[in-house]
Amino acid sequence: MVSTKIRHSVKKPDIFRGDVHICCLTQDKKGKLVFPNGYTLKELESAVSWDDFKGEVGDSLLVYVPNIGKAKDKTARVLFVGLGMSEGKNTNELRELCRNVGGNIAAEIEQIRASVLHLTLPCIQTMDGKDIAECFVEGIMLGDYRFLKYKKESEDNPSFKGIKTLTVYADKGGKSVLKGMKKAYASSLAACKARDMANEPGNSWTPTSFASYAEELSTEYNMTCTVLGKAQMKRLKMGGILGVNQGSSEAPKMIVLEYSSKKPKAQTLMIVGKGLTFDSGGISIKPSAGMQDMKYDMCGGAAVLSTMAVIGEEKPDVNVVAIIPSTDNMSGSSALKPGDVIRHYGGITSEVVNTDAEGRLILADALAYGIEKFKPNSVIDLATLTGAVILGLGHHRTGILGNNQILLNRVLKAGEKCGEPLWQLPLDKEYTEQIDSDVADIKNTGGRPAGTITAAAYLQKFVGDTPWVHLDIAGTAWDFTKKSYIPKGPSGTGVRTLVELVRDWKGFTDK
């Protein structure tokens, strides 16, 4: 995507000079269109009289008005966009409404190839102007995403590169509105970076790519980056990630990126993301149909690393440690075989029943190592871990499990606020019994029943009493619920949830 500039303006839209002015219109509680303040165009009135524009969500009307305003360079195009009724909606529903309308705007803008925009924010009585600005900018920027790196440019019909400048008009709450816009800019940029990583093919985005980007972030934001290579993993006896990597020609890496807050005695949050850059299934090979999508198996790692860019920029009052265990899972001559036994960091042995249940193997080493080394107050991991979560929740909600309900509630709240909804699944001891092994401490699958839960039960073995939450994003990392601001392919899910959680961090306690 292009580097979009965002601006706040108190200048009235009739003196705006650019490609298009966007006016968002609402309906009253009876469903009647509320006309915009400041000016009323006969073109809009005509469309309304013919019922061609009602102001419902999804409604849009583009008009060409050569004589609007008093400026010499007059606005030639005005885009009216409908929000529908806000009556009866709660705060999170209104936030999602604004994001979706923002995505609709991005789609309309692509059709007319307008790159310099002026947006007049709507007035929503039960919503703060800062939040309206944040959600609209977020929806527009996320909706404006495209990945064209490997597409040949057409000379006759060049592709639209995206929005260059977005100016938001709000005559009240200037600093507050600008703050909301900046928050949206940071979170959207991070989510789009995560999408970029996921869109890269497996022969381009490798464990080395994760390490290189982490090192870039550490330099830019004065964070500490450590990359564990294969030799170090052997010394540390990380049998999970080493075992998964056995069939690969690409060496594994474990990336550790640390942000240290200037706040005295700040708490530490550890975030862990699965960085499986391609998953063939290993010896337990996946079906060939759809296997190309397994380049997306690193979306958890992409979300965690992209989140660190926002953390470096905003500098929250909490220490954050990001860990990405990264490898691919191939079926080379030395690959793990079903029935093999590995020893994880810390000594727990595991019988590998299915080599396609590899994500939990690399995450287990990362969790055990990170908790022992950094002693975090709380831990969150994200992983495209199981196909079972798609059977249970479809592509609409991320599965969430954990050992601490207070932390679970916080993550659930953050996800709902930013439009990345989650659904909690149980994690009782009965599920743990499914991964008992006859030849090792545990085995890496518990069979088909409750596959998402038994995968989490495996990870739970490595976190001890540390408050921990696991997000299974296999159903939402790509093919997420169709939304105007979510593109086909990778969604970037998890980034905005983590960012929201860190922004609202008040310190973790069991109360």
C-alpha positions as CSV (number, residue, x, y, z in Angstrom):
1,M,0.0,0.0,0.0
2,V,1.1,3.6,-0.5
3,S,2.2,5.7,2.4
4,T,-1.0,7.6,3.3
5,K,-0.8,11.0,4.9
6,I,-3.5,11.7,7.4
7,R,-4.5,15.3,8.4
8,H,-7.1,17.0,10.5
9,S,-8.7,20.2,9.3
10,V,-11.2,22.7,10.7
11,K,-11.6,24.3,7.2
12,K,-15.0,23.9,5.8
13,P,-15.4,21.4,2.9
14,D,-16.4,24.0,0.4
15,I,-12.8,25.3,0.2
16,F,-11.2,21.9,0.0
17,R,-9.0,21.3,-3.0
18,G,-8.5,17.7,-3.9
19,D,-10.0,14.7,-5.8
20,V,-13.2,14.2,-3.8
21,H,-15.1,15.3,-0.8
22,I,-16.8,12.6,1.2
23,C,-19.9,13.3,3.2
24,C,-21.3,10.6,5.6
25,L,-25.1,10.7,6.1
26,T,-27.2,9.1,8.8
27,Q,-30.8,8.3,9.2
28,D,-33.0,9.3,12.2
29,K,-34.8,6.8,14.4
30,K,-37.6,6.6,11.8
31,G,-35.2,5.8,9.0
32,K,-35.4,9.2,7.4
33,L,-32.3,10.7,5.9
34,V,-30.7,13.5,7.9
35,F,-29.3,16.0,5.5
36,P,-25.8,17.4,6.1
37,N,-25.2,20.7,7.8
38,G,-23.5,23.4,5.8
39,Y,-24.8,22.8,2.4
40,T,-27.5,20.9,0.6
41,L,-27.1,19.9,-3.0
42,K,-29.9,19.7,-5.5
43,E,-28.3,16.5,-6.9
44,L,-28.7,14.8,-3.5
45,E,-32.2,16.1,-3.1
46,S,-33.1,14.7,-6.5
47,A,-31.6,11.3,-5.7
48,V,-33.5,11.1,-2.4
49,S,-36.8,12.1,-4.1
50,W,-36.3,9.2,-6.5
51,D,-35.4,6.8,-3.7
52,D,-32.0,6.3,-5.3
53,F,-30.3,7.2,-2.1
54,K,-31.8,6.5,1.4
55,G,-28.7,6.8,3.6
56,E,-28.7,3.1,4.5
57,V,-25.5,1.3,5.1
58,G,-24.0,0.5,1.7
59,D,-25.7,3.4,-0.1
60,S,-23.4,5.7,-2.0
61,L,-24.0,8.6,-4.4
62,L,-21.3,10.3,-6.4
63,V,-22.2,13.7,-7.8
64,Y,-20.2,16.2,-9.9
65,V,-20.7,19.7,-8.8
66,P,-18.5,22.3,-10.6
67,N,-19.8,25.3,-8.7
68,I,-19.7,24.3,-5.1
69,G,-18.2,26.8,-2.7
70,K,-16.2,29.9,-3.2
71,A,-12.7,28.6,-3.9
72,K,-11.1,29.1,-7.3
73,D,-10.2,25.5,-7.6
74,K,-13.6,24.0,-6.7
75,T,-14.4,20.5,-5.6
76,A,-15.5,18.7,-8.6
77,R,-16.8,15.5,-6.9
78,V,-18.8,14.8,-3.8
79,L,-19.3,11.3,-2.6
80,F,-22.3,10.8,-0.2
81,V,-22.1,7.6,1.9
82,G,-24.8,6.1,4.1
83,L,-24.5,5.0,7.7
84,G,-28.0,4.0,8.4
85,M,-29.5,4.3,11.9
86,S,-27.3,4.5,15.0
87,E,-30.3,4.2,17.2
88,G,-30.3,1.2,19.5
89,K,-26.7,0.2,18.8
90,N,-24.1,-0.2,21.6
91,T,-20.6,1.4,21.5
92,N,-18.9,-1.6,19.9
93,E,-21.6,-2.0,17.2
94,L,-21.2,1.7,16.4
95,R,-17.4,1.4,16.1
96,E,-17.8,-1.5,13.7
97,L,-20.4,0.5,11.7
98,C,-17.9,3.3,11.3
99,R,-15.2,0.9,10.2
100,N,-17.4,-0.9,7.7
101,V,-18.5,2.5,6.2
102,G,-14.9,3.4,6.0
103,G,-14.2,0.3,4.1
104,N,-17.1,1.1,1.8
105,I,-15.5,4.5,1.1
106,A,-12.2,2.8,0.3
107,A,-14.0,0.6,-2.3
108,E,-15.8,3.6,-3.9
109,I,-12.5,5.6,-4.0
110,E,-10.8,2.8,-5.8
111,Q,-13.5,2.8,-8.5
112,I,-12.9,6.5,-9.3
113,R,-9.1,6.4,-8.5
114,A,-9.2,9.3,-6.2
115,S,-6.0,9.7,-4.1
116,V,-6.6,13.0,-2.3
117,L,-9.7,12.9,-0.1
118,H,-11.5,15.1,2.3
119,L,-13.9,13.4,4.8
120,T,-16.5,15.2,6.8
121,L,-17.2,13.1,9.9
122,P,-20.9,12.3,10.8
123,C,-22.4,13.3,14.1
124,I,-23.4,10.2,16.1
125,Q,-24.9,11.4,19.4
126,T,-23.8,8.4,21.5
127,M,-20.3,8.3,20.2
128,D,-17.3,10.5,20.9
129,G,-15.7,12.4,18.0
130,K,-12.3,10.9,18.7
131,D,-13.7,7.4,18.4
132,I,-15.7,8.2,15.2
133,A,-12.5,9.6,13.6
134,E,-10.4,6.6,14.8
135,C,-12.9,4.0,13.4
136,F,-13.4,5.8,10.1
137,V,-9.7,6.2,9.4
138,E,-9.1,2.6,10.5
139,G,-11.8,1.3,8.1
140,I,-10.6,3.5,5.2
141,M,-6.9,2.5,5.6
142,L,-7.6,-1.2,6.2
143,G,-10.0,-1.2,3.2
144,D,-7.5,0.6,1.0
145,Y,-5.1,-2.4,1.3
146,R,-3.7,-4.2,-1.8
147,F,-0.8,-6.4,-2.5
148,L,0.7,-5.8,-5.9
149,K,4.3,-6.8,-5.5
150,Y,4.3,-9.7,-7.9
151,K,1.8,-8.3,-10.4
152,K,3.0,-7.0,-13.7
153,E,1.9,-3.4,-14.3
154,S,-0.4,-2.8,-17.3
155,E,0.7,0.2,-19.3
156,D,-2.8,0.7,-20.7
157,N,-4.6,0.3,-17.4
158,P,-2.3,0.9,-14.5
159,S,-3.6,-0.3,-11.1
160,F,-4.7,2.1,-8.5
161,K,-2.0,2.4,-5.9
162,G,-4.1,3.8,-3.1
163,I,-5.0,6.9,-1.1
164,K,-2.2,9.4,-0.8
165,T,-3.8,12.0,1.5
166,L,-6.8,11.7,3.8
167,T,-8.0,15.0,5.4
168,V,-10.6,14.7,8.1
169,Y,-12.8,17.7,8.8
170,A,-14.2,18.2,12.3
171,D,-14.8,21.7,13.7
172,K,-14.8,20.5,17.3
173,G,-12.4,18.4,19.5
174,G,-9.4,19.1,17.2
175,K,-6.7,17.5,19.4
176,S,-8.9,14.7,20.5
177,V,-9.9,13.9,16.9
178,L,-6.3,14.0,15.7
179,K,-5.3,11.6,18.5
180,G,-8.0,9.2,17.4
181,M,-6.7,9.4,13.8
182,K,-3.1,8.8,14.9
183,K,-4.2,5.7,16.8
184,A,-6.0,4.4,13.8
185,Y,-3.1,5.1,11.5
186,A,-0.7,3.1,13.7
187,S,-2.9,0.1,14.2
188,S,-4.0,0.0,10.5
189,L,-0.4,0.3,9.3
190,A,0.6,-2.6,11.5
191,A,-2.3,-4.8,10.4
192,C,-1.5,-4.1,6.8
193,K,2.2,-5.0,7.4
194,A,1.1,-8.3,8.9
195,R,-1.0,-8.9,5.7
196,D,2.0,-8.1,3.6
197,M,4.1,-10.7,5.4
198,A,1.4,-13.3,5.0
199,N,0.9,-12.6,1.3
200,E,4.6,-13.2,0.6
201,P,5.2,-16.7,-0.8
202,G,7.0,-19.3,1.2
203,N,10.1,-19.0,-0.9
204,S,10.3,-15.3,0.0
205,W,9.2,-14.9,3.6
206,T,11.4,-17.2,5.6
207,P,12.7,-17.4,9.2
208,T,15.5,-15.1,8.1
209,S,12.9,-12.5,6.9
210,F,11.3,-12.5,10.4
211,A,14.7,-12.0,12.0
212,S,15.6,-9.2,9.5
213,Y,12.4,-7.3,10.2
214,A,12.7,-7.6,13.9
215,E,16.3,-6.2,13.7
216,E,14.9,-3.3,11.7
217,L,12.4,-2.6,14.4
218,S,15.0,-2.8,17.1
219,T,17.1,-0.2,15.4
220,E,14.2,2.1,14.6
221,Y,12.7,2.0,18.1
222,N,15.7,1.2,20.3
223,M,14.5,-2.2,21.3
224,T,16.6,-5.3,22.0
225,C,16.6,-8.0,19.4
226,T,18.0,-11.5,19.9
227,V,17.9,-14.2,17.3
228,L,18.6,-17.8,18.4
229,G,20.0,-20.0,15.7
230,K,20.1,-23.7,15.3
231,A,23.3,-24.2,17.3
232,Q,21.9,-22.2,20.2
233,M,18.7,-24.2,20.1
234,K,20.6,-27.4,20.3
235,R,22.5,-26.2,23.4
236,L,19.2,-25.1,24.9
237,K,17.7,-28.5,24.0
238,M,14.7,-27.1,22.1
239,G,13.5,-30.4,20.7
240,G,10.2,-29.0,19.5
241,I,11.4,-26.5,17.0
242,L,14.4,-28.5,16.1
243,G,12.2,-31.6,15.5
244,V,9.8,-29.7,13.2
245,N,12.8,-28.3,11.3
246,Q,14.5,-31.7,10.7
247,G,13.0,-32.1,7.2
248,S,13.9,-28.6,6.0
249,S,16.8,-27.1,4.1
250,E,16.1,-23.7,5.8
251,A,17.5,-23.3,9.3
252,P,15.1,-22.4,12.1
253,K,15.3,-19.2,14.1
254,M,13.7,-18.0,17.3
255,I,13.3,-14.2,17.3
256,V,13.1,-12.4,20.6
257,L,12.3,-8.6,20.5
258,E,12.1,-6.7,23.8
259,Y,10.6,-3.3,24.5
260,S,11.5,-1.8,27.9
261,S,9.2,0.8,29.4
262,K,10.7,3.8,31.2
263,K,8.1,3.4,33.9
264,P,9.7,2.1,37.1
265,K,8.7,-1.4,38.1
266,A,6.6,-1.9,34.9
267,Q,5.0,-5.2,34.4
268,T,6.0,-7.5,31.6
269,L,3.7,-8.9,28.9
270,M,5.0,-11.7,26.7
271,I,3.4,-12.2,23.3
272,V,4.3,-15.3,21.3
273,G,3.4,-15.9,17.6
274,K,3.7,-19.0,15.5
275,G,6.0,-18.3,12.6
276,L,5.6,-21.5,10.5
277,T,6.5,-20.0,7.1
278,F,5.2,-23.0,5.2
279,D,3.4,-26.1,6.4
280,S,3.4,-29.2,4.1
281,G,2.3,-31.3,7.1
282,G,5.7,-33.1,7.0
283,I,5.5,-36.9,6.8
284,S,1.7,-36.6,7.7
285,I,1.4,-34.6,4.5
286,K,-1.6,-32.4,3.8
287,P,-3.9,-32.8,0.8
288,S,-2.5,-31.0,-2.2
289,A,-5.8,-29.0,-2.8
290,G,-5.4,-25.7,-1.0
291,M,-1.9,-26.4,0.3
292,Q,-0.7,-23.1,-1.3
293,D,-2.6,-21.4,1.6
294,M,-0.1,-22.9,4.1
295,K,2.2,-20.0,3.5
296,Y,-0.3,-18.2,5.8
297,D,0.7,-20.5,8.7
298,M,3.0,-17.7,10.0
299,C,0.2,-15.2,10.6
300,G,0.5,-15.4,14.4
301,G,4.2,-14.4,14.1
302,A,3.3,-11.7,11.7
303,A,0.7,-10.3,14.1
304,V,3.1,-10.3,17.1
305,L,5.9,-8.6,15.2
306,S,3.7,-6.0,13.6
307,T,2.3,-5.2,17.0
308,M,5.8,-4.4,18.2
309,A,6.0,-1.6,15.6
310,V,3.1,0.1,17.3
311,I,4.5,-0.5,20.8
312,G,7.8,1.0,19.7
313,E,6.0,4.0,18.3
314,E,3.6,4.6,21.2
315,K,5.9,3.5,24.1
316,P,3.3,2.1,26.6
317,D,3.9,1.8,30.3
318,V,4.4,-2.0,30.1
319,N,7.4,-4.0,29.1
320,V,6.7,-6.2,26.1
321,V,8.6,-9.3,25.0
322,A,7.8,-10.7,21.6
323,I,8.9,-14.2,20.7
324,I,8.5,-15.8,17.2
325,P,9.6,-19.4,16.8
326,S,10.1,-19.8,13.1
327,T,10.7,-22.6,10.6
328,D,8.9,-24.4,7.9
329,N,7.6,-28.0,8.1
330,M,8.8,-30.1,5.2
331,S,9.2,-33.9,4.6
332,G,12.9,-34.2,3.8
333,S,14.8,-37.3,4.4
334,S,15.5,-36.4,8.1
335,A,12.0,-35.3,8.9
336,L,10.2,-36.3,12.0
337,K,8.2,-39.5,11.7
338,P,4.9,-40.4,13.4
339,G,5.9,-42.2,16.6
340,D,9.1,-40.3,17.2
341,V,9.7,-38.9,20.7
342,I,11.2,-35.4,21.2
343,R,12.3,-33.6,24.3
344,H,11.2,-30.0,24.7
345,Y,13.0,-27.1,26.4
346,G,12.7,-27.8,30.1
347,G,12.6,-31.6,29.7
348,I,9.0,-32.6,28.9
349,T,9.0,-35.4,26.4
350,S,6.4,-35.7,23.6
351,E,5.3,-38.5,21.3
352,V,4.8,-37.1,17.9
353,V,1.6,-38.9,16.7
354,N,1.0,-36.6,13.8
355,T,3.7,-34.4,12.2
356,D,1.1,-32.0,10.9
357,A,0.4,-31.0,14.5
358,E,3.6,-29.1,14.5
359,G,2.6,-25.6,15.6
360,R,2.2,-26.6,19.3
361,L,5.7,-28.2,19.1
362,I,7.5,-24.9,18.2
363,L,5.2,-22.8,20.5
364,A,5.9,-25.1,23.5
365,D,9.7,-24.4,23.3
366,A,9.1,-20.6,22.9
367,L,6.6,-20.5,25.9
368,A,8.8,-22.5,28.2
369,Y,12.0,-20.6,27.3
370,G,10.3,-17.2,27.4
371,I,8.6,-17.7,30.8
372,E,11.8,-19.0,32.4
373,K,14.0,-16.3,31.0
374,F,11.7,-13.2,31.3
375,K,9.3,-14.2,34.1
376,P,6.4,-12.3,32.5
377,N,3.3,-11.2,34.5
378,S,1.1,-12.5,31.7
379,V,1.5,-14.3,28.4
380,I,-0.6,-14.3,25.2
381,D,0.1,-16.6,22.2
382,L,-1.4,-16.4,18.7
383,A,-1.3,-19.3,16.2
384,T,-3.0,-20.7,13.2
385,L,-3.1,-23.9,15.2
386,T,-6.0,-26.1,14.3
387,G,-8.5,-26.8,11.5
388,A,-10.8,-27.9,14.3
389,V,-11.4,-24.3,15.3
390,I,-12.9,-23.6,11.8
391,L,-15.3,-26.5,12.3
392,G,-16.4,-25.1,15.6
393,L,-16.5,-21.3,15.0
394,G,-16.3,-21.0,11.2
395,H,-14.4,-17.9,9.9
396,H,-16.2,-15.5,12.2
397,R,-14.6,-15.7,15.6
398,T,-11.1,-16.6,17.0
399,G,-11.0,-19.4,19.5
400,I,-9.7,-18.3,22.9
401,L,-8.6,-20.4,25.8
402,G,-6.5,-19.9,28.9
403,N,-5.8,-20.5,32.5
404,N,-6.8,-17.1,34.0
405,Q,-10.3,-15.7,33.5
406,I,-9.3,-12.1,34.3
407,L,-6.8,-12.1,31.5
408,L,-9.2,-13.9,29.2
409,N,-11.9,-11.2,29.9
410,R,-9.4,-8.5,29.0
411,V,-8.5,-10.0,25.7
412,L,-12.2,-10.7,24.9
413,K,-13.0,-7.1,25.6
414,A,-10.2,-5.8,23.4
415,G,-11.3,-8.1,20.5
416,E,-14.9,-6.9,20.7
417,K,-13.8,-3.3,20.8
418,C,-11.7,-3.5,17.6
419,G,-13.9,-5.8,15.6
420,E,-11.9,-9.0,16.0
421,P,-14.4,-11.0,18.0
422,L,-13.4,-14.1,20.0
423,W,-15.2,-17.0,21.6
424,Q,-14.0,-18.7,24.7
425,L,-13.7,-22.5,24.8
426,P,-13.3,-24.7,28.0
427,L,-10.0,-26.1,29.1
428,D,-10.9,-28.6,31.7
429,K,-8.6,-31.5,32.9
430,E,-10.7,-34.0,31.0
431,Y,-9.2,-32.6,27.7
432,T,-5.7,-32.8,29.1
433,E,-6.2,-36.6,29.6
434,Q,-6.7,-36.9,25.8
435,I,-3.0,-36.1,25.3
436,D,-1.6,-38.7,27.7
437,S,1.0,-40.9,26.0
438,D,2.0,-44.5,26.7
439,V,5.6,-43.9,25.8
440,A,6.2,-40.2,26.7
441,D,5.0,-37.5,29.1
442,I,2.5,-36.3,26.5
443,K,1.6,-36.8,22.8
444,N,1.0,-34.0,20.3
445,T,-2.6,-34.8,19.4
446,G,-5.6,-36.0,21.3
447,G,-7.5,-37.2,18.3
448,R,-10.3,-35.5,16.3
449,P,-12.6,-34.8,19.3
450,A,-12.1,-31.3,20.7
451,G,-9.0,-30.7,18.6
452,T,-8.7,-27.0,19.3
453,I,-9.0,-27.6,23.1
454,T,-6.5,-30.5,23.2
455,A,-4.0,-28.4,21.3
456,A,-4.3,-25.6,23.9
457,A,-4.0,-28.3,26.6
458,Y,-0.7,-29.2,25.1
459,L,0.6,-25.6,25.3
460,Q,-0.8,-25.3,28.9
461,K,1.8,-27.9,30.0
462,F,4.5,-25.3,29.3
463,V,3.2,-22.2,31.0
464,G,2.9,-23.4,34.6
465,D,1.0,-20.9,36.9
466,T,1.7,-17.8,34.7
467,P,-1.5,-16.2,33.6
468,W,-1.8,-17.2,29.9
469,V,-4.2,-16.9,27.0
470,H,-4.1,-18.7,23.7
471,L,-5.7,-17.4,20.5
472,D,-6.3,-20.0,17.7
473,I,-6.6,-17.7,14.7
474,A,-6.7,-20.5,12.0
475,G,-10.3,-19.5,11.1
476,T,-9.8,-15.7,11.1
477,A,-6.2,-15.2,9.8
478,W,-7.5,-15.6,6.3
479,D,-10.9,-16.1,4.8
480,F,-12.2,-14.0,7.7
481,T,-15.9,-12.9,7.7
482,K,-16.5,-10.8,4.7
483,K,-16.2,-7.2,5.7
484,S,-15.7,-4.1,3.6
485,Y,-12.3,-3.4,5.3
486,I,-11.1,-7.0,5.2
487,P,-9.5,-8.1,1.9
488,K,-9.5,-11.5,0.3
489,G,-6.7,-13.5,1.8
490,P,-4.9,-12.6,5.0
491,S,-6.8,-10.4,7.4
492,G,-4.1,-9.2,9.8
493,T,-6.2,-10.4,12.7
494,G,-4.8,-10.3,16.1
495,V,-2.7,-7.1,15.6
496,R,-5.4,-4.6,16.6
497,T,-6.6,-6.8,19.5
498,L,-3.0,-6.9,20.9
499,V,-2.6,-3.2,20.3
500,E,-5.9,-2.4,22.0
501,L,-5.0,-4.6,25.0
502,V,-1.6,-2.9,25.4
503,R,-3.0,0.6,25.0
504,D,-5.5,-0.1,27.8
505,W,-3.0,-1.9,30.0
506,K,-3.6,-1.0,33.7
507,G,-1.4,-3.6,35.2
508,F,-2.3,-7.2,35.7
509,T,-3.7,-8.5,39.0
510,D,-6.0,-11.3,39.9
511,K,-8.7,-8.9,40.8
